[in-house]
Amino acid sequence: MRDPDKRHQLALGVTDMCIAQKLSDSAEPVAGELLVTLSSTCTEDTQKAMAEKLTSCEWAPHAALRFLGTRDIEIASVIIKKGDGLSDEDMIHIAQTASPDHRLILAKRSNLRVRVTDTLAQPGEANVLRALADNDTAEISEGTLEICLTAARNHPKLREALARRHDISTDYATQLCIMLPESWREELCRRFGLDKTKVEELTVESALKISDEGSDNDAAELVHAARKEGRLNGQYALSALKKGEEAVFDHAIAELCELTVAQWRVALAMGGVRAAALACQSAGLDRTAYPIVHKALRHLGRMHQALEGDAMSSAANVFRMYGPEKAAKVLRQMGGRV
């Protein structure tokens, strides 16, 4: 049948026949294959019209649902969002064979079961994981939560989505606390009844593992040489941070602020925005350099709060209220948990 209009009418007519009443177990796969054959020779508009008819049918042939659910996103989204007849196996098939965009739409579907969410999480795509974390009707296994936690180290919005869930364990919430701003830590401690001392200990422990011994030794030598040559100042530290030389930045800041590297790392982990602002003030970097420092540290996963609202006010207050010596003293006190 070469006439597109007649092919369109035939495809929709056969679709109506297949969903008119529940098919027998033997007839269902035959009907599914027939719909796949028809839709594969039709235009996208016809495929979309078939998908819209199939979505509200609880016994729609699974082969047709799987085929249309993996087509172009405009067609597939009709099936993925609204398909009443989609089984877990259908959704797993879509998750395994379709694109990240298909998985993202599927991750937002209501009442997903563990088998489906585990499959969706497997590729480790941050936007899909965030959609799952935001989907409070989705069942999420410990394995999927671990995948989310790993990805969350570089994705602040995913961390916040996980923190909003109510079905995570206290151990998981404790691990999550380490990667969240202070305000979120307080919220999780209150909501899950976490041991604040343990959270603090883990935060300190994580901060002290930022760099390995070899990198620290090399950085210490570079900073020592810079001081000896009269090159060690705030701009030296800032330049190292811009180049991603994390250990050199830490050692330079510690030297300039007259505290140990461990104290600086702990102060930053515990104090975030305020600690970084104190370090800038003590090291001779003015407030115009602070956003650069903040952005770089956030990119490295060592700053968890966006520079807006209370965070911006907190940083501004440091520059307004503290001179270099006072800023260094407060920073040393913040790092005193070592």
Summary of the structure (lengths in Angstrom):
residues: 338
radius of gyration: 27.8
end to end distance: 78.5
largest distance: 86.3
contacts: 1117
relative contact order: 0.06
helix: 71%
strand: 0%
